[in-house]
Amino acid sequence: MERVILCAFSLVFLMMGPTITGSDTGKQEEEYRARKLFVFGDSYADTGNLGKKLGRNIARCWFEPYGMTFPKKPTGRFSDGKVLTDFVGQSVP
């Protein structure tokens, strides 16, 4: 029984160790913060890569009215505005 209690206290101590000594974790998080979000296009993410495959003259998504709401110019996306991955990218700290 004493061995179980000793193991439990040791486990709690090991789990609390990083929280007690981690006073400078804010600097570490800022230093290793993700700066880019890589998205592979699917039905939820209109990444705008169609023009690279077909050429800008063939794909209609490189001409108006596509992209007039966001980002105010045609970008090769068939959506007119932000899509799910745009909102996810904005919410990532």
Contacts in CASP RR format, 6 or more apart in sequence:
PFRMAT RR
TARGET T0000
AUTHOR 0000-0000-0000
METHOD contacts of the structure
MODEL  1
MERVILCAFSLVFLMMGPTITGSDTGKQEEEYRARKLFVFGDSYADTGNL
GKKLGRNIARCWFEPYGMTFPKKPTGRFSDGKVLTDFVGQSVP
33 93 0 8 1.000
34 92 0 8 1.000
37 85 0 8 1.000
37 88 0 8 1.000
37 89 0 8 1.000
37 92 0 8 1.000
39 45 0 8 1.000
39 47 0 8 1.000
39 85 0 8 1.000
40 47 0 8 1.000
41 47 0 8 1.000
41 49 0 8 1.000
44 83 0 8 1.000
44 84 0 8 1.000
44 85 0 8 1.000
45 83 0 8 1.000
45 84 0 8 1.000
45 85 0 8 1.000
46 77 0 8 1.000
46 78 0 8 1.000
46 79 0 8 1.000
46 83 0 8 1.000
47 77 0 8 1.000
47 85 0 8 1.000
48 61 0 8 1.000
48 75 0 8 1.000
48 76 0 8 1.000
48 77 0 8 1.000
48 78 0 8 1.000
49 76 0 8 1.000
50 59 0 8 1.000
50 61 0 8 1.000
50 76 0 8 1.000
50 78 0 8 1.000
51 58 0 8 1.000
51 59 0 8 1.000
51 61 0 8 1.000
51 62 0 8 1.000
51 76 0 8 1.000
56 62 0 8 1.000
59 76 0 8 1.000
60 66 0 8 1.000
61 74 0 8 1.000
61 75 0 8 1.000
61 76 0 8 1.000
61 77 0 8 1.000
61 78 0 8 1.000
62 74 0 8 1.000
62 75 0 8 1.000
62 76 0 8 1.000
63 74 0 8 1.000
64 74 0 8 1.000
65 80 0 8 1.000
66 74 0 8 1.000
66 75 0 8 1.000
66 76 0 8 1.000
66 77 0 8 1.000
66 78 0 8 1.000
66 79 0 8 1.000
66 80 0 8 1.000
67 73 0 8 1.000
67 74 0 8 1.000
67 75 0 8 1.000
67 77 0 8 1.000
67 79 0 8 1.000
67 80 0 8 1.000
67 81 0 8 1.000
68 74 0 8 1.000
68 80 0 8 1.000
69 80 0 8 1.000
69 81 0 8 1.000
70 80 0 8 1.000
70 81 0 8 1.000
70 82 0 8 1.000
70 86 0 8 1.000
77 83 0 8 1.000
END
